[in-house]
Amino acid sequence: MKNLITVFQVEQIAFEIAQERFEYNEPIPEFKTRFPNSLESCISAPLQTFDGKYLYPLFTKKQRYYFI
């Protein structure tokens, strides 16, 4: 199963939120300055399995993981 959301999509969402929330023309840090592989790990976490079973079996639980 492929990821529910991509790194590119997260980058776009983060940029839009930063533009909305930052005040006084604060500089927006480059997305590439993030810690490598941390985001990728978080994106793939809802798709983890143990003993052949998903840890988050329902699609709604997979989605909820991203918003916790």
C-alpha positions as CSV (number, residue, x, y, z in Angstrom):
1,M,0.0,0.0,0.0
2,K,1.4,3.4,-0.9
3,N,1.4,6.3,1.5
4,L,-1.8,8.2,2.1
5,I,0.0,11.5,1.8
6,T,3.3,12.5,0.1
7,V,6.2,14.6,1.4
8,F,5.4,17.1,-1.4
9,Q,1.8,17.4,-0.2
10,V,3.0,18.0,3.4
11,E,5.4,20.6,2.1
12,Q,2.6,22.5,0.3
13,I,0.3,22.3,3.3
14,A,3.0,23.5,5.6
15,F,3.8,26.4,3.3
16,E,0.2,27.5,3.1
17,I,-0.2,27.3,6.9
18,A,3.0,29.3,7.4
19,Q,1.8,32.0,5.1
20,E,-1.5,32.3,6.9
21,R,0.0,32.2,10.4
22,F,3.3,34.0,10.3
23,E,3.1,37.7,11.1
24,Y,5.2,40.7,10.4
25,N,6.8,39.2,7.3
26,E,8.6,36.5,9.3
27,P,10.9,34.5,7.0
28,I,9.7,31.0,6.2
29,P,12.5,28.5,6.7
30,E,13.3,26.3,3.7
31,F,11.5,23.0,3.8
32,K,14.8,21.2,3.0
33,T,16.2,22.3,6.4
34,R,14.0,19.7,8.2
35,F,15.5,16.6,9.7
36,P,16.0,14.0,7.0
37,N,13.8,10.9,7.2
38,S,11.7,12.0,10.2
39,L,8.8,13.2,8.1
40,E,8.9,10.1,5.9
41,S,8.8,7.9,9.0
42,C,5.7,9.8,10.3
43,I,4.0,9.5,6.9
44,S,4.5,5.8,6.7
45,A,3.7,5.0,10.4
46,P,-0.1,4.5,9.8
47,L,0.7,1.8,7.3
48,Q,2.8,-0.3,9.7
49,T,2.0,-4.0,10.2
50,F,2.7,-6.6,12.8
51,D,2.2,-10.3,12.2
52,G,0.6,-9.5,8.9
53,K,-2.0,-7.1,10.3
54,Y,-2.2,-3.4,10.1
55,L,-1.7,-1.6,13.4
56,Y,-4.3,0.9,12.2
57,P,-6.8,-1.3,10.3
58,L,-9.5,1.2,9.5
59,F,-8.9,4.0,7.0
60,T,-10.4,6.5,9.5
61,K,-7.8,5.5,12.1
62,K,-5.0,5.9,9.6
63,Q,-6.3,9.5,8.9
64,R,-6.7,10.2,12.6
65,Y,-3.0,9.3,13.1
66,Y,-1.9,12.4,11.0
67,F,-4.0,14.8,13.2
68,I,-3.0,13.6,16.6
